[in-house]
């Protein structure tokens, strides 16, 4: 089908949205979004959510309500506030404004995200495992002497209580308070560095490129309440939406009923196809399609070229593996898609900086000269970014890391954050793990080897890298997506960017402190080994055991991985320079495909195919390949969003899945630099 656009067509929702109309009239009376009562409501919801997460995620390891994008508590609270607001609007004059509702949504989203398994939970495992799993044969005692007293809990009794539980006894907060506060400061510096970087970059995305911000469409449409609609948004009054809602609700509801009543049937979460056993076709590997209604719903929020790219590039990458196998290159891991994804993410970040070089130069010039100019609006963000990065590198140095290694490691993290923010602004993929998963420390060591990282035979830098390895498994980088979306929200409600970032910084701090408190208190009550997710300890010990080989011998550079890292970046830059903007396989969109190293990204395949087929079938030749990233119709989003929300609210507190100790033995690989998969 030849792609084309319809001449003299009406403006798309994206065009209206970016022009300032949002496809609907703005609020009739200007009012601030960040108010005292909005902050109080956000704080109350955040605190109550901590109890929900404690039961659903920490104790039961069941439904990860704080891991979704946006978080389930944020969507649930928005729906609840809409119902309350409907009553307030009828009986009083104290109803929440649309801006307040949107601010509360982002406040709760940011404050509850630290509750998930990819932030505080995985960090606590990395901080304590070197002491709990210490044994003569694994030489973890050698690692302990390189970990500063302020950076971890060295009290073995306190660590044992953390893992095994001390029911009926108080938590020894006196030995935990210093490390917790120190690492809270580290997380805050990470947040501020990302926030200032996004602040420096977001204006061209909104004002010149007019990106669609697809995920912002959900709260925007839910809060679009008009008098002629009886106080209910058109989004919730659309009957087609409720048809899609009912299908997905029934589909996912069967799984919850099946968990409680095993004799009831369930649709199944995935479909696997037989694999080839003979080369070269066995290089295709297993092919599994996941049934994810929420991704089908959000898939309608983005352009057809994005969903096409997810499906098409998956097959291209699998065929690349077959081709390499046919040519005799059957090295395990080929074609190293995570390494290519790593290079691609770095390349896109560099390209984004290059494209906006004039904008950044204006900010730098204004900051140095202090002369009034357009770039002067963001000079505070420039100084904040510089101070935050300096703080992070200094922290790494105090942790024992060589200063240049710390700068490289933090630079990789911030490059990922910039690319993630761009993907969320343009593509809006609802995944918390939207980055090359587990690749930061891996690629540093694969590229350099261990010799430059251990001058004089010292393992201080390698130990510090292993301590900070939680960052390559943590979804902390996903906060960059919320930051850029909140800045777009500020444009809509008329709030200054600085006020928004200050308020959300407070939300992040509150959520971080509550997360540390509830995790530590719950683990001391029930035992971390019984509560925490098995995979968390698996990744941890996988790194720890590698410390056995740090001192006896160096690990050489992984030359097979380095060309793939460069290939991913070079191929991305080549496509960026040669393909037209409206091409069917935009490289920014390609970063969202599973082989690029995104955890759980393989679940995008089937939903993307369904969205492509539905659009082609329903819209035929009238549908251009290049579509707006904004919401095309009100009916588009619901097949996935609300069912997931209501199902989690309705019954998703526990899960029969047990945590067990079978995978605990793998955790010793946390520092094992010689492992092939590290």
C-alpha positions in Angstrom: 0.0 0.0 0.0 1.4 3.3 -1.0 1.7 5.8 1.9 0.1 9.1 1.4 -1.6 11.9 3.3 -5.0 13.2 2.6 -4.9 16.8 1.2 -7.0 19.5 2.9 -7.6 17.2 5.8 -8.6 18.5 9.1 -5.9 19.0 11.7 -4.9 15.9 13.6 -5.3 15.7 17.3 -1.5 16.0 17.5 -1.6 19.3 15.6 -4.3 20.6 17.8 -2.6 19.4 20.9 0.7 21.0 20.1 -0.9 24.2 18.9 -2.2 24.6 22.4 -5.8 23.6 22.0 -5.4 19.9 23.0 -8.2 19.1 20.7 -10.6 20.7 23.2 -11.1 24.1 24.7 -8.8 25.1 27.5 -10.1 25.6 31.0 -12.4 28.6 31.2 -10.8 30.1 34.2 -7.0 30.2 34.8 -6.0 28.4 38.0 -2.7 27.1 39.3 -2.1 23.4 39.1 0.3 23.2 42.0 -1.8 24.1 45.1 -1.5 23.2 48.7 -4.5 20.9 48.6 -3.2 19.2 45.5 0.1 18.5 47.3 -1.7 17.2 50.4 -3.9 14.9 48.4 -0.8 13.6 46.5 1.0 12.9 49.8 -2.0 11.1 51.3 -2.4 8.9 48.2 1.4 8.2 48.2 1.4 7.1 51.8 -1.7 4.9 51.4 -0.2 3.3 48.3 2.9 2.2 50.4 0.6 -0.2 52.3 -0.8 -1.5 49.0 2.7 -2.1 47.6 3.8 -3.8 50.8 1.1 -6.4 50.5 1.0 -6.8 46.8 4.7 -6.6 45.9 7.0 -6.9 48.9 5.2 -9.7 50.9 3.4 -11.6 48.2 5.5 -10.8 45.2 2.3 -10.8 43.2 1.0 -7.7 41.3 3.6 -5.1 40.6 1.3 -2.1 40.8 4.1 0.4 41.1 6.1 -0.9 38.1 3.5 -0.1 35.4 3.8 3.0 33.2 2.0 5.1 34.4 1.7 3.5 37.8 -1.5 1.7 38.6 -2.0 3.8 41.9 -1.7 7.0 39.8 -4.3 6.0 37.3 -6.6 4.6 40.1 -6.3 7.8 42.1 -7.1 9.9 39.0 -10.3 7.8 38.4 -11.3 8.1 42.0 -10.7 11.9 42.1 -12.7 12.3 38.9 -15.6 10.6 40.7 -15.2 12.7 43.8 -14.9 15.8 41.6 -18.1 15.0 39.9 -19.9 15.2 43.3 -18.0 18.3 44.4 -18.9 20.1 41.2 -22.6 19.4 41.8 -22.8 20.4 45.4 -20.0 22.9 46.1 -17.6 25.3 44.4 -14.5 23.5 45.7 -14.0 21.0 42.9 -10.5 20.3 41.7 -9.4 22.1 38.6 -8.2 20.2 35.6 -4.6 21.4 36.3 -4.8 20.2 39.9 -6.0 16.7 38.8 -3.1 16.5 36.2 -0.6 17.6 38.8 -1.8 15.1 41.4 -1.6 12.4 38.7 2.1 13.2 38.0 2.8 13.7 41.7 1.5 10.2 42.6 3.2 8.7 39.6 6.6 10.0 40.5 6.2 9.4 44.2 5.1 5.8 43.9 7.6 4.7 41.2 10.4 4.3 43.8 8.3 1.6 45.4 8.8 -0.8 42.5 11.3 -3.6 42.3 13.6 -1.7 40.1 14.6 1.1 42.5 15.0 0.7 46.2 14.3 -3.0 46.3 17.1 -4.0 44.0 19.5 -1.4 45.5 19.0 -2.9 49.0 20.0 -6.3 47.7 23.2 -4.9 46.1 24.1 -3.1 49.3 23.7 -6.1 51.7 24.5 -9.2 49.7 28.3 -8.9 49.9 28.0 -9.3 53.7 25.2 -11.9 54.0 26.5 -14.3 51.4 30.2 -14.0 52.5 31.9 -17.4 52.7 35.6 -18.5 52.6 35.3 -19.9 49.1 33.8 -16.8 47.4 36.3 -14.3 48.8 33.6 -11.7 49.4 35.6 -10.6 52.5 38.1 -9.1 50.1 35.3 -7.0 48.6 34.1 -5.7 51.9 37.3 -3.9 52.7 36.8 -1.7 49.6 33.2 -0.7 50.6 33.2 2.4 52.8 31.5 2.3 56.1 29.0 5.0 55.1 28.1 3.2 51.9 26.7 -0.1 53.4 25.6 -1.8 56.6 28.7 -3.6 57.9 26.9 -5.0 61.0 26.5 -8.7 60.2 23.7 -9.1 62.8 21.7 -6.3 61.2 22.3 -7.7 57.7 21.2 -11.2 58.9 18.0 -9.8 60.4 17.3 -8.0 57.1 17.5 -11.3 55.2 16.0 -13.7 57.7 13.7 -11.5 59.7 13.5 -10.5 63.3 9.8 -10.7 64.1 8.8 -9.0 67.3 12.1 -7.1 67.6 12.7 -3.5 66.6 14.5 -2.5 63.4 18.1 -1.4 64.2 17.7 1.9 62.5 20.8 3.3 64.2 23.0 1.2 61.8 20.8 1.8 58.8 20.2 5.5 59.0 23.6 6.7 57.6 23.8 4.4 54.6 20.1 5.1 53.7 20.5 8.9 53.9 23.7 8.8 51.9 22.1 6.8 49.1 19.0 8.9 49.2 21.3 11.8 48.4 22.8 9.8 45.5 19.3 9.0 44.1 18.4 12.7 44.5 21.5 13.8 42.6 20.6 11.3 39.8 17.0 12.7 39.7 18.3 16.3 39.5 20.8 15.5 36.8 18.1 13.9 34.7 15.7 16.7 35.4 18.1 19.5 34.5 19.2 17.7 31.3 15.6 17.2 30.2 14.9 20.8 31.1 17.7 21.9 28.8 16.5 19.8 25.9 12.7 19.9 26.1 11.8 23.3 24.6 12.8 22.4 20.9 10.9 19.1 21.3 7.7 21.0 22.3 8.0 24.3 20.4 9.7 23.3 17.2 9.3 19.5 16.6 5.9 19.5 18.3 6.2 15.9 19.5 3.0 14.1 20.4 3.6 12.9 24.0 1.3 9.9 23.6 1.2 8.8 27.2 0.1 12.2 28.4 -3.0 11.8 26.3 -4.5 9.4 28.9 -4.8 11.8 31.9 -5.5 14.6 29.4 -8.5 12.9 27.9 -9.8 11.6 31.3 -9.8 15.1 32.7 -11.4 16.7 29.7 -14.7 17.3 31.5 -17.3 19.7 29.9 -20.6 21.0 31.1 -22.4 19.7 28.0 -21.2 16.2 28.8 -22.9 16.1 32.2 -19.6 16.4 34.0 -18.2 13.3 32.5 -15.4 13.3 29.9 -16.2 12.3 26.3 -13.5 9.7 26.7 -15.7 7.8 29.4 -18.9 8.4 27.5 -17.7 6.8 24.3 -19.6 3.4 23.8 -16.9 2.0 21.5 -14.4 2.5 24.3 -16.5 0.4 26.7 -16.7 -2.4 24.1 -12.9 -2.5 24.0 -12.8 -2.2 27.8 -15.2 -5.2 28.2 -13.2 -7.4 25.9 -9.9 -6.8 27.7 -11.6 -6.9 31.2 -13.1 -10.3 30.4 -9.8 -11.6 28.9 -7.6 -10.6 31.9 -10.3 -11.3 34.4 -10.2 -15.0 33.6 -6.6 -15.2 34.8 -7.6 -13.8 38.2 -10.5 -16.2 38.5 -8.3 -19.0 37.4 -5.8 -18.2 40.1 -8.5 -18.4 42.7 -10.5 -21.2 41.1 -8.0 -23.4 39.1 -10.8 -25.5 37.6 -11.9 -22.4 35.6 -10.3 -22.0 32.1 -7.9 -19.2 31.3 -7.0 -17.8 27.9 -3.2 -18.1 28.5 -0.7 -15.3 28.5 1.4 -16.4 25.6 1.7 -18.6 22.5 4.9 -20.3 21.7 5.8 -21.8 18.3 8.1 -24.8 17.7 11.7 -23.9 17.0 14.1 -25.3 14.4 16.7 -27.8 15.6 19.1 -27.7 12.7 21.4 -24.9 11.6 21.2 -22.3 10.3 17.5 -21.9 11.1 17.9 -22.8 14.7 19.5 -19.4 15.1 15.9 -18.0 14.9 15.6 -19.1 18.5 12.3 -19.4 20.4 9.4 -17.3 19.1 6.7 -16.4 21.6 3.8 -14.0 21.2 2.5 -12.4 24.4 -1.1 -11.4 24.9 -0.9 -7.9 26.4 -4.1 -5.9 25.9 -2.7 -2.8 27.6 0.0 -2.6 24.9 -2.6 -2.9 22.2 -4.5 0.0 23.7 -1.4 2.2 24.0 -0.4 1.1 20.5 -3.2 3.2 19.0 -1.6 6.2 20.6 1.4 6.1 18.4 2.1 6.2 14.7 1.8 3.2 12.4 5.5 3.5 11.5 6.4 2.8 15.2 4.3 -0.4 15.5 5.5 -1.5 12.1 9.1 -1.0 13.2 8.7 -3.1 16.3 7.4 -6.1 14.3 9.6 -5.7 11.2 12.9 -5.1 13.0 12.3 -8.2 15.2 12.3 -10.4 12.1 15.2 -8.5 10.5 17.3 -9.2 13.6 16.3 -12.8 13.8 17.2 -13.2 10.1 20.5 -11.6 10.7 21.3 -14.3 13.2 20.3 -16.9 10.6 22.5 -15.3 8.0 25.5 -15.2 10.4 24.9 -18.9 11.3 24.8 -19.8 7.6 28.1 -18.0 7.1 29.6 -20.1 9.9 29.6 -17.5 12.6 27.8 -19.4 15.4 29.3 -17.7 18.4 26.9 -17.7 21.4 25.1 -14.4 21.6 25.3 -13.4 18.0 24.3 -11.0 16.6 24.7 -9.3 20.0 21.6 -7.2 19.9 21.9 -5.9 23.4 25.4 -4.6 22.5 23.9 -3.0 19.3 21.1 -1.5 21.4 23.7 0.0 23.8 25.5 1.6 20.9 22.2 2.8 19.4 21.1 4.5 22.6 24.4 6.3 23.0 24.3 7.3 19.3 20.8 8.8 19.6 21.7 10.7 22.7 24.7 12.2 20.8 22.6 13.0 17.8 20.0 14.8 20.0 22.7 16.9 21.5 24.2 17.7 18.1 20.8 18.6 16.6 20.1 21.0 19.5 23.6 22.4 19.7 22.5 26.0 18.8 19.8 25.9 21.5 22.4 24.6 24.1 25.0 27.1 22.9 22.5 29.9 23.5 21.9 28.7 27.1 25.6 28.4 27.8 26.3 31.8 26.4 23.6 33.4 28.4 24.8 31.6 31.6 28.3 32.9 31.1 27.6 36.4 30.0 24.4 36.9 32.1 23.0 39.0 29.3 19.2 38.7 28.7 18.4 36.3 25.9 16.0 33.5 25.1 18.4 30.9 26.4 18.6 32.7 29.7 15.3 31.1 30.8 17.1 27.8 31.4 20.5 28.9 32.8 19.5 27.6 36.2 19.1 24.1 34.6 22.6 24.3 33.2 24.2 25.1 36.5 22.0 22.5 38.2 23.1 19.9 35.7 26.8 20.7 36.2 26.5 20.6 40.0 24.5 17.3 39.9 27.0 15.6 37.7 29.9 16.9 39.8 28.2 15.5 42.9 27.6 12.1 41.2 31.2 11.8 40.0 32.5 12.9 43.5 30.3 10.2 45.0 31.8 7.6 42.7 35.3 8.7 43.6 34.6 8.5 47.3 33.2 5.0 46.7 36.6 4.1 45.4 36.2 4.5 41.7 38.7 6.2 39.4 37.3 9.6 38.6 37.3 9.1 34.8 35.5 5.7 35.2 32.9 7.5 37.3 32.4 10.1 34.7 32.0 7.5 31.9 29.6 5.5 34.0 27.4 8.4 34.9 27.6 9.7 31.4 26.3 6.4 30.0 23.4 6.6 32.5 22.5 10.2 31.5 22.7 9.3 27.8 20.2 6.5 28.4 18.0 9.0 30.2 18.0 11.5 27.4 17.2 8.8 24.8 14.4 7.4 27.1 12.9 10.9 27.4 12.9 11.3 23.7 11.3 7.9 23.1 8.6 8.7 25.7 8.0 12.1 24.1 7.7 10.8 20.6 6.7 7.2 20.9 5.2 6.8 24.4 6.0 3.1 24.9 4.6 2.2 28.4 7.6 0.2 29.7 9.5 1.0 32.8 12.6 -0.9 31.4 12.9 1.1 28.3 16.7 1.0 28.1 19.5 -1.5 27.2 19.0 -3.7 30.2 22.1 -4.8 32.2 24.6 -3.3 29.8 26.3 -0.3 31.5 28.9 -2.1 33.6 29.0 -4.9 31.2 30.1 -2.8 28.2 32.6 -0.7 30.2 34.4 -3.9 31.2 33.9 -5.5 27.8 35.3 -2.5 26.0 38.3 -1.7 28.4 39.0 -5.0 30.1 39.8 -5.0 33.8 43.5 -4.0 33.6 42.8 -0.2 33.3 40.2 -0.5 36.0 42.6 -2.0 38.6 45.8 0.0 38.6 48.5 -1.6 40.8 46.2 -4.6 41.3 43.7 -2.6 43.4 40.1 -3.8 43.2 38.6 -0.6 44.5 37.3 0.6 41.1 35.9 -2.8 40.2 34.2 -3.1 43.6 32.7 0.3 43.2 31.5 -0.7 39.8 29.9 -3.8 41.2 28.3 -1.7 44.0 26.8 0.6 41.4 25.8 -2.2 39.1 22.3 -1.9 40.4 21.9 1.0 38.1 22.1 -1.2 35.0 19.3 -3.4 36.4 17.3 -0.4 37.9 14.5 1.4 36.1 15.5 4.7 37.7 16.2 6.0 34.2 12.5 5.8 33.5 12.0 8.9 35.6 13.3 10.9 32.6 10.1 10.0 30.8 7.9 11.3 33.6 10.0 14.5 33.8 9.6 15.4 30.1 5.8 14.5 30.2 5.3 16.7 33.3 7.0 19.6 31.5 4.5 19.2 28.6 1.7 19.1 31.2 3.1 22.4 32.6 2.7 24.0 29.1 -0.9 22.9 29.1 -1.9 24.2 32.6 0.3 27.3 32.5 2.7 26.3 35.2 6.4 27.3 35.1 8.8 24.5 34.4 10.8 25.3 37.5 7.8 25.0 39.8 6.8 21.7 38.3 10.3 20.2 38.7 10.6 21.5 42.3 7.3 20.0 43.3 8.0 16.7 41.6 11.5 16.6 43.2 9.7 16.8 46.6 7.4 14.0 45.4 10.4 11.9 44.5 12.1 12.5 47.8 9.0 11.6 49.8 8.5 8.4 47.7 12.1 7.4 48.1 12.1 7.8 51.9 8.8 5.9 52.3 10.1 3.2 50.0 13.2 2.7 52.1 11.2 2.6 55.3 8.6 0.1 54.1 11.1 -2.2 52.5 13.5 -2.3 55.4 10.7 -2.6 58.0 8.9 -5.4 56.0 12.1 -7.3 55.4 13.0 -7.3 59.1 9.5 -8.4 59.9 9.2 -11.2 57.4 12.7 -11.8 56.0 14.1 -10.5 52.7 14.8 -14.0 51.4 11.2 -14.9 51.8 9.7 -11.6 50.6 11.9 -10.4 47.7 11.6 -11.5 44.1 13.9 -14.4 43.2 15.3 -12.7 40.1 16.5 -9.8 42.3 18.9 -12.0 44.2 19.8 -13.9 41.1 21.1 -10.8 39.3 22.9 -9.8 42.5 24.8 -12.9 43.3 25.7 -13.3 39.6 27.7 -10.1 40.0 29.1 -10.9 43.5 30.8 -14.2 42.6 32.8 -12.5 39.9 34.9 -10.9 42.6 36.7 -14.2 43.0 38.7 -13.5 39.8 39.4 -9.8 40.2 42.8 -10.1 41.9 44.2 -13.4 40.5 43.9 -12.4 36.9 42.6 -9.7 34.6 39.8 -10.1 32.1 40.6 -9.2 28.6 38.5 -6.9 26.4 35.6 -8.7 24.7 36.5 -7.8 21.2 33.5 -9.6 19.8 31.2 -7.2 21.6 32.9 -3.9 20.8 32.2 -4.0 17.0 28.6 -4.7 17.6 28.4 -1.7 20.0 29.9 0.5 17.3 27.7 -1.1 14.7 24.5 -0.3 16.6 25.6 3.3 17.0 26.9 3.7 13.4 23.8 2.0 11.9 21.5 4.3 13.9 23.4 7.4 12.8 23.4 6.3 9.2 19.7 5.7 9.2 19.1 9.1 10.9 21.1 10.8 8.2 19.7 9.0 5.2 16.1 8.1 5.8 13.3 10.8 5.4 11.5 11.7 8.6 8.4 9.9 7.4 10.2 6.6 6.6 8.6 3.4 7.8 11.5 2.4 10.1 12.5 5.4 12.1 15.7 4.6 14.1 14.3 6.2 17.3 11.4 3.8 17.1 13.7 0.9 16.4 15.2 1.4 19.9 11.9 0.1 21.3 12.2 -3.3 19.8 13.0 -6.2 22.1 16.5 -7.1 20.8 17.8 -3.7 21.6 18.1 -4.9 25.2 14.9 -3.8 26.8 13.7 -6.0 29.6 10.3 -7.6 28.8 10.4 -5.9 25.4 9.5 -9.1 23.6 6.0 -8.5 24.8 5.6 -5.8 22.2 5.7 -8.1 19.2 2.1 -9.4 19.2 0.4 -6.1 20.3 2.3 -4.2 17.6 1.2 -6.7 14.9 -2.4 -6.5 16.0 -2.4 -2.7 15.9 -0.9 -2.6 12.4 -3.4 -5.2 11.1 -6.4 -3.4 12.8 -5.4 0.0 11.3 -4.9 -1.4 7.9 -8.1 -3.3 8.0 -10.3 -0.6 9.5 -8.8 2.4 7.8 -7.6 0.9 4.5 -5.8 3.1 2.0 -7.0 6.2 3.7 -4.5 5.7 6.6 -1.1 7.2 5.9 2.0 5.3 7.1 3.2 8.3 8.9 0.6 9.1 11.6 0.5 11.5 14.4 1.8 10.2 17.7 -1.1 11.8 19.5 -4.5 10.1 20.1 -6.3 9.5 16.8 -9.7 8.7 18.4 -11.1 8.6 21.9 -11.8 4.9 21.3 -8.2 4.0 20.8 -6.7 3.8 24.3 -9.1 1.8 26.4 -8.6 -1.7 25.1 -5.7 -1.9 27.5 -5.5 0.9 30.0 -8.6 0.7 32.1 -8.9 -3.1 32.2 -5.4 -3.3 33.6 -6.1 -0.6 36.1 -9.4 -2.0 37.4 -8.2 -5.6 37.5 -5.3 -4.6 39.6 -7.5 -2.5 41.9 -10.2 -5.2 42.0 -8.2 -8.1 43.2 -4.5 -8.0 42.5 -3.1 -8.1 46.0 -1.6 -11.5 46.0 -0.3 -14.1 43.6 0.2 -17.8 44.3 3.8 -17.5 43.0 6.3 -18.4 45.7 9.8 -16.9 46.0 11.8 -19.9 47.1 15.6 -20.1 47.4 16.4 -22.0 44.2 17.8 -19.0 42.4 19.7 -17.6 45.4 22.8 -19.5 44.6 23.2 -17.6 41.4 23.6 -14.3 43.2 27.3 -14.8 43.7 27.9 -13.6 40.2 27.5 -9.9 41.2 31.2 -9.3 40.9 32.3 -12.2 38.7 34.0 -10.3 35.9 35.0 -13.5 34.1 31.4 -14.7 33.4 30.6 -14.9 29.7 27.2 -13.3 30.1 28.4 -10.3 32.2 
